[in-house]
Protein backbone atom coordinates (compact mmCIF):
# COMPACT_ATOMS: atom_id res chain seq x y z
CA UNK A 1 0.00 0.00 0.00
CA UNK A 2 3.02 2.27 0.35
CA UNK A 3 3.19 2.60 -3.42
CA UNK A 4 -0.52 3.35 -3.69
CA UNK A 5 -0.26 6.15 -1.14
CA UNK A 6 2.86 7.69 -2.62
CA UNK A 7 1.94 7.58 -6.31
CA UNK A 8 -1.79 8.04 -5.77
CA UNK A 9 -1.19 11.01 -3.50
CA UNK A 10 1.15 12.59 -6.01
CA UNK A 11 -1.22 11.94 -8.91
CA UNK A 12 -4.26 13.37 -7.12
CA UNK A 13 -2.32 16.39 -5.86
CA UNK A 14 -0.93 17.14 -9.33
CA UNK A 15 -4.37 16.87 -10.95
CA UNK A 16 -6.14 19.12 -8.46
CA UNK A 17 -3.18 21.50 -8.37
CA UNK A 18 -3.11 22.11 -12.12
CA UNK A 19 -6.88 22.35 -12.49
CA UNK A 20 -7.17 24.67 -9.47
CA UNK A 21 -4.34 26.84 -10.77
CA UNK A 22 -6.01 27.28 -14.16
CA UNK A 23 -9.22 28.33 -12.42
CA UNK A 24 -7.52 30.57 -9.86
CA UNK A 25 -5.43 32.31 -12.51
CA UNK A 26 -8.50 32.67 -14.75
CA UNK A 27 -6.69 31.25 -17.76
CA UNK A 28 -8.47 31.20 -21.13
CA UNK A 29 -11.51 28.98 -21.55
CA UNK A 30 -9.74 26.18 -23.41
CA UNK A 31 -7.75 25.38 -20.26
CA UNK A 32 -10.93 25.02 -18.21
CA UNK A 33 -12.73 22.77 -20.69
CA UNK A 34 -13.79 19.25 -19.85
CA UNK A 35 -11.20 17.85 -22.26
CA UNK A 36 -8.40 19.79 -20.61
CA UNK A 37 -9.48 18.54 -17.19
CA UNK A 38 -9.47 14.92 -18.29
CA UNK A 39 -6.13 15.29 -20.06
CA UNK A 40 -4.64 16.69 -16.85
CA UNK A 41 -6.11 13.76 -14.92
CA UNK A 42 -4.73 11.28 -17.44
CA UNK A 43 -1.27 12.82 -17.28
CA UNK A 44 -1.28 12.96 -13.47
CA UNK A 45 -2.64 9.43 -13.17
CA UNK A 46 0.14 8.11 -15.38
CA UNK A 47 1.89 7.88 -12.02
CA UNK A 48 -0.15 4.70 -11.55
CA UNK A 49 2.00 3.13 -14.26
CA UNK A 50 5.15 4.43 -12.57
CA UNK A 51 4.04 3.09 -9.19
CA UNK A 52 3.12 -0.36 -10.50
CA UNK A 53 6.39 -0.58 -12.43
CA UNK A 54 8.38 0.50 -9.38
CA UNK A 55 6.57 -2.09 -7.24
CA UNK A 56 7.16 -4.77 -9.89
CA UNK A 57 10.86 -3.97 -10.10
CA UNK A 58 11.66 -3.36 -6.43
CA UNK A 59 9.30 -5.65 -4.51
CA UNK A 60 8.58 -8.42 -7.03
CA UNK A 61 11.95 -8.95 -8.68
CA UNK A 62 10.80 -7.61 -12.05
CA UNK A 63 7.76 -9.90 -12.43
CA UNK A 64 4.14 -9.17 -11.55
CA UNK A 65 0.88 -10.92 -12.36
CA UNK A 66 -2.00 -9.03 -13.96
CA UNK A 67 -4.40 -9.10 -10.99
CA UNK A 68 -1.77 -8.02 -8.50
CA UNK A 69 -0.74 -5.13 -10.76
CA UNK A 70 -4.37 -4.20 -11.39
CA UNK A 71 -5.14 -4.29 -7.66
CA UNK A 72 -2.24 -1.96 -6.94
CA UNK A 73 -3.38 0.30 -9.77
CA UNK A 74 -6.95 0.42 -8.43
CA UNK A 75 -5.67 1.23 -4.94
CA UNK A 76 -3.49 3.98 -6.37
CA UNK A 77 -6.45 5.35 -8.34
CA UNK A 78 -8.60 5.36 -5.18
CA UNK A 79 -5.94 7.27 -3.24
CA UNK A 80 -5.58 9.72 -6.12
CA UNK A 81 -9.37 10.18 -6.14
CA UNK A 82 -9.40 10.93 -2.42
CA UNK A 83 -6.58 13.46 -2.76
CA UNK A 84 -8.36 15.04 -5.72
CA UNK A 85 -11.69 15.32 -3.89
CA UNK A 86 -10.14 16.70 -0.71
CA UNK A 87 -7.97 19.09 -2.71
CA UNK A 88 -11.00 20.35 -4.63
CA UNK A 89 -12.88 20.91 -1.35
CA UNK A 90 -9.92 22.88 0.02
CA UNK A 91 -9.76 24.95 -3.18
CA UNK A 92 -13.49 25.74 -3.00
CA UNK A 93 -13.27 26.70 0.67
CA UNK A 94 -10.15 28.83 0.23
CA UNK A 95 -11.14 30.59 -2.97
CA UNK A 96 -14.91 30.78 -2.74
CA UNK A 97 -15.01 29.57 -6.35
CA UNK A 98 -18.54 28.74 -7.51
CA UNK A 99 -17.92 26.01 -10.05
CA UNK A 100 -21.55 25.24 -10.74
CA UNK A 101 -22.38 28.90 -11.50
CA UNK A 102 -19.49 29.13 -13.97
CA UNK A 103 -20.42 25.80 -15.50
CA UNK A 104 -24.07 26.84 -15.92
CA UNK A 105 -23.09 30.16 -17.48
CA UNK A 106 -20.75 28.39 -19.89
CA UNK A 107 -23.47 25.95 -20.97
CA UNK A 108 -25.96 28.82 -21.50
CA UNK A 109 -23.40 30.86 -23.46
CA UNK A 110 -22.65 27.86 -25.66
CA UNK A 111 -26.33 27.28 -26.33
CA UNK A 112 -26.81 30.96 -27.22
CA UNK A 113 -23.83 30.83 -29.56
CA UNK A 114 -25.34 27.77 -31.25
CA UNK A 115 -28.61 29.64 -31.74
CA UNK A 116 -30.73 27.66 -29.28
CA UNK A 117 -34.22 28.88 -28.55
CA UNK A 118 -34.64 30.94 -25.36
CA UNK A 119 -37.10 28.36 -24.00
CA UNK A 120 -34.51 25.57 -24.43
CA UNK A 121 -31.86 27.68 -22.71
CA UNK A 122 -34.20 28.40 -19.81
CA UNK A 123 -35.11 24.71 -19.49
CA UNK A 124 -31.43 23.79 -19.36
CA UNK A 125 -30.75 26.48 -16.77
CA UNK A 126 -33.65 25.14 -14.65
CA UNK A 127 -32.01 21.70 -14.75
CA UNK A 128 -28.70 23.30 -13.80
CA UNK A 129 -30.31 25.01 -10.80
CA UNK A 130 -31.59 21.62 -9.61
CA UNK A 131 -28.12 20.18 -10.06
CA UNK A 132 -26.63 23.15 -8.19
CA UNK A 133 -28.80 22.42 -5.15
CA UNK A 134 -27.30 18.94 -4.99
CA UNK A 135 -23.78 20.18 -5.75
CA UNK A 136 -23.81 22.64 -2.86
CA UNK A 137 -24.26 19.72 -0.44
CA UNK A 138 -20.74 18.40 0.35
CA UNK A 139 -22.11 14.92 1.06
CA UNK A 140 -23.16 14.74 -2.59
CA UNK A 141 -20.39 16.89 -4.09
CA UNK A 142 -17.43 14.91 -2.70
CA UNK A 143 -18.57 11.56 -4.15
CA UNK A 144 -19.33 13.33 -7.45
CA UNK A 145 -15.80 14.72 -7.55
CA UNK A 146 -14.33 11.34 -6.61
CA UNK A 147 -16.39 9.69 -9.37
CA UNK A 148 -15.05 12.24 -11.85
CA UNK A 149 -11.45 11.07 -11.59
CA UNK A 150 -11.90 7.39 -10.68
CA UNK A 151 -12.80 6.08 -14.18
CA UNK A 152 -9.63 7.65 -15.60
CA UNK A 153 -7.63 5.96 -12.85
CA UNK A 154 -9.28 2.60 -13.49
CA UNK A 155 -8.47 2.85 -17.18
CA UNK A 156 -4.82 3.68 -16.44
CA UNK A 157 -4.68 0.82 -13.90
CA UNK A 158 -6.05 -1.62 -16.47
CA UNK A 159 -3.60 -0.56 -19.16
CA UNK A 160 -0.70 -0.53 -16.69
CA UNK A 161 -1.48 -4.03 -15.45
CA UNK A 162 -1.85 -5.36 -18.99
CA UNK A 163 1.47 -3.88 -20.07
CA UNK A 164 3.56 -4.47 -16.96
CA UNK A 165 2.69 -8.14 -16.57
CA UNK A 166 5.22 -8.62 -19.36
CA UNK A 167 8.62 -8.58 -17.61
CA UNK A 168 10.34 -7.73 -20.91
CA UNK A 169 8.55 -4.38 -21.04
CA UNK A 170 10.86 -1.83 -19.46
CA UNK A 171 12.85 -4.42 -17.49
CA UNK A 172 14.41 -3.46 -14.20
CA UNK A 173 17.96 -2.13 -14.42
CA UNK A 174 20.41 -4.63 -13.04
Kinemage of the C-alpha trace (Angstrom):
@kinemage 1
@onewidth
@group {chain A} dominant
@subgroup {mainchain}
@vectorlist {calphas} color= white
{ca unk a 1} P 0.000 0.000 0.000
{ca unk a 2} L 3.020 2.268 0.353
{ca unk a 3} L 3.193 2.600 -3.421
{ca unk a 4} L -0.525 3.345 -3.694
{ca unk a 5} L -0.261 6.147 -1.135
{ca unk a 6} L 2.864 7.686 -2.625
{ca unk a 7} L 1.939 7.576 -6.308
{ca unk a 8} L -1.794 8.043 -5.772
{ca unk a 9} L -1.195 11.014 -3.498
{ca unk a 10} L 1.154 12.589 -6.011
{ca unk a 11} L -1.224 11.940 -8.913
{ca unk a 12} L -4.261 13.375 -7.118
{ca unk a 13} L -2.318 16.388 -5.859
{ca unk a 14} L -0.933 17.135 -9.326
{ca unk a 15} L -4.372 16.870 -10.949
{ca unk a 16} L -6.141 19.125 -8.463
{ca unk a 17} L -3.175 21.505 -8.369
{ca unk a 18} L -3.110 22.106 -12.118
{ca unk a 19} L -6.876 22.346 -12.487
{ca unk a 20} L -7.166 24.667 -9.474
{ca unk a 21} L -4.345 26.843 -10.770
{ca unk a 22} L -6.015 27.276 -14.160
{ca unk a 23} L -9.216 28.330 -12.418
{ca unk a 24} L -7.525 30.573 -9.863
{ca unk a 25} L -5.432 32.310 -12.513
{ca unk a 26} L -8.496 32.673 -14.752
{ca unk a 27} L -6.686 31.252 -17.763
{ca unk a 28} L -8.466 31.201 -21.128
{ca unk a 29} L -11.515 28.979 -21.550
{ca unk a 30} L -9.738 26.180 -23.410
{ca unk a 31} L -7.752 25.381 -20.256
{ca unk a 32} L -10.927 25.021 -18.213
{ca unk a 33} L -12.728 22.767 -20.689
{ca unk a 34} L -13.785 19.246 -19.846
{ca unk a 35} L -11.198 17.852 -22.264
{ca unk a 36} L -8.401 19.791 -20.615
{ca unk a 37} L -9.480 18.536 -17.192
{ca unk a 38} L -9.474 14.924 -18.294
{ca unk a 39} L -6.131 15.294 -20.063
{ca unk a 40} L -4.643 16.686 -16.850
{ca unk a 41} L -6.114 13.760 -14.921
{ca unk a 42} L -4.734 11.277 -17.443
{ca unk a 43} L -1.267 12.824 -17.277
{ca unk a 44} L -1.277 12.955 -13.474
{ca unk a 45} L -2.637 9.430 -13.170
{ca unk a 46} L 0.144 8.113 -15.384
{ca unk a 47} L 1.894 7.879 -12.024
{ca unk a 48} L -0.155 4.700 -11.548
{ca unk a 49} L 2.001 3.130 -14.264
{ca unk a 50} L 5.150 4.430 -12.574
{ca unk a 51} L 4.044 3.092 -9.186
{ca unk a 52} L 3.122 -0.357 -10.501
{ca unk a 53} L 6.389 -0.578 -12.430
{ca unk a 54} L 8.383 0.496 -9.379
{ca unk a 55} L 6.572 -2.086 -7.238
{ca unk a 56} L 7.165 -4.769 -9.886
{ca unk a 57} L 10.862 -3.968 -10.103
{ca unk a 58} L 11.657 -3.363 -6.430
{ca unk a 59} L 9.300 -5.648 -4.509
{ca unk a 60} L 8.585 -8.421 -7.029
{ca unk a 61} L 11.952 -8.954 -8.684
{ca unk a 62} L 10.796 -7.609 -12.054
{ca unk a 63} L 7.761 -9.904 -12.431
{ca unk a 64} L 4.138 -9.173 -11.548
{ca unk a 65} L 0.879 -10.916 -12.360
{ca unk a 66} L -1.995 -9.026 -13.960
{ca unk a 67} L -4.403 -9.099 -10.992
{ca unk a 68} L -1.771 -8.022 -8.496
{ca unk a 69} L -0.741 -5.129 -10.756
{ca unk a 70} L -4.373 -4.202 -11.391
{ca unk a 71} L -5.143 -4.290 -7.661
{ca unk a 72} L -2.243 -1.961 -6.935
{ca unk a 73} L -3.380 0.305 -9.772
{ca unk a 74} L -6.950 0.424 -8.434
{ca unk a 75} L -5.668 1.225 -4.943
{ca unk a 76} L -3.489 3.975 -6.368
{ca unk a 77} L -6.454 5.349 -8.341
{ca unk a 78} L -8.596 5.363 -5.185
{ca unk a 79} L -5.938 7.271 -3.237
{ca unk a 80} L -5.584 9.724 -6.117
{ca unk a 81} L -9.366 10.183 -6.138
{ca unk a 82} L -9.402 10.933 -2.421
{ca unk a 83} L -6.576 13.457 -2.759
{ca unk a 84} L -8.357 15.037 -5.718
{ca unk a 85} L -11.695 15.317 -3.886
{ca unk a 86} L -10.137 16.695 -0.705
{ca unk a 87} L -7.971 19.095 -2.708
{ca unk a 88} L -11.004 20.349 -4.630
{ca unk a 89} L -12.875 20.914 -1.350
{ca unk a 90} L -9.923 22.880 0.015
{ca unk a 91} L -9.763 24.951 -3.179
{ca unk a 92} L -13.489 25.736 -3.005
{ca unk a 93} L -13.270 26.696 0.673
{ca unk a 94} L -10.147 28.827 0.231
{ca unk a 95} L -11.141 30.595 -2.975
{ca unk a 96} L -14.911 30.782 -2.740
{ca unk a 97} L -15.014 29.570 -6.347
{ca unk a 98} L -18.536 28.737 -7.508
{ca unk a 99} L -17.920 26.011 -10.051
{ca unk a 100} L -21.547 25.245 -10.737
{ca unk a 101} L -22.381 28.896 -11.498
{ca unk a 102} L -19.494 29.131 -13.973
{ca unk a 103} L -20.424 25.802 -15.501
{ca unk a 104} L -24.073 26.835 -15.923
{ca unk a 105} L -23.089 30.156 -17.476
{ca unk a 106} L -20.749 28.387 -19.890
{ca unk a 107} L -23.467 25.954 -20.973
{ca unk a 108} L -25.957 28.815 -21.501
{ca unk a 109} L -23.402 30.862 -23.455
{ca unk a 110} L -22.649 27.861 -25.655
{ca unk a 111} L -26.331 27.283 -26.329
{ca unk a 112} L -26.809 30.961 -27.216
{ca unk a 113} L -23.825 30.829 -29.563
{ca unk a 114} L -25.337 27.765 -31.250
{ca unk a 115} L -28.612 29.644 -31.741
{ca unk a 116} L -30.726 27.663 -29.278
{ca unk a 117} L -34.224 28.875 -28.548
{ca unk a 118} L -34.644 30.942 -25.365
{ca unk a 119} L -37.102 28.363 -24.003
{ca unk a 120} L -34.512 25.574 -24.434
{ca unk a 121} L -31.861 27.680 -22.711
{ca unk a 122} L -34.202 28.396 -19.805
{ca unk a 123} L -35.106 24.705 -19.494
{ca unk a 124} L -31.427 23.787 -19.359
{ca unk a 125} L -30.750 26.483 -16.765
{ca unk a 126} L -33.645 25.143 -14.653
{ca unk a 127} L -32.008 21.697 -14.750
{ca unk a 128} L -28.695 23.297 -13.799
{ca unk a 129} L -30.313 25.011 -10.798
{ca unk a 130} L -31.592 21.622 -9.614
{ca unk a 131} L -28.123 20.182 -10.058
{ca unk a 132} L -26.632 23.152 -8.189
{ca unk a 133} L -28.799 22.420 -5.145
{ca unk a 134} L -27.299 18.941 -4.988
{ca unk a 135} L -23.779 20.182 -5.751
{ca unk a 136} L -23.813 22.639 -2.857
{ca unk a 137} L -24.264 19.716 -0.444
{ca unk a 138} L -20.741 18.402 0.349
{ca unk a 139} L -22.115 14.920 1.056
{ca unk a 140} L -23.157 14.742 -2.590
{ca unk a 141} L -20.385 16.894 -4.090
{ca unk a 142} L -17.433 14.914 -2.703
{ca unk a 143} L -18.572 11.558 -4.154
{ca unk a 144} L -19.329 13.328 -7.453
{ca unk a 145} L -15.801 14.724 -7.550
{ca unk a 146} L -14.330 11.337 -6.609
{ca unk a 147} L -16.386 9.686 -9.368
{ca unk a 148} L -15.049 12.239 -11.851
{ca unk a 149} L -11.446 11.069 -11.594
{ca unk a 150} L -11.897 7.388 -10.685
{ca unk a 151} L -12.800 6.082 -14.184
{ca unk a 152} L -9.634 7.646 -15.595
{ca unk a 153} L -7.628 5.964 -12.849
{ca unk a 154} L -9.281 2.605 -13.487
{ca unk a 155} L -8.468 2.855 -17.181
{ca unk a 156} L -4.816 3.684 -16.437
{ca unk a 157} L -4.683 0.822 -13.896
{ca unk a 158} L -6.049 -1.619 -16.469
{ca unk a 159} L -3.596 -0.561 -19.165
{ca unk a 160} L -0.699 -0.534 -16.692
{ca unk a 161} L -1.476 -4.029 -15.448
{ca unk a 162} L -1.850 -5.361 -18.988
{ca unk a 163} L 1.472 -3.876 -20.070
{ca unk a 164} L 3.562 -4.466 -16.963
{ca unk a 165} L 2.686 -8.144 -16.569
{ca unk a 166} L 5.222 -8.622 -19.361
{ca unk a 167} L 8.618 -8.576 -17.612
{ca unk a 168} L 10.341 -7.731 -20.906
{ca unk a 169} L 8.549 -4.375 -21.044
{ca unk a 170} L 10.858 -1.825 -19.456
{ca unk a 171} L 12.848 -4.419 -17.486
{ca unk a 172} L 14.409 -3.462 -14.200
{ca unk a 173} L 17.958 -2.135 -14.421
{ca unk a 174} L 20.410 -4.634 -13.038
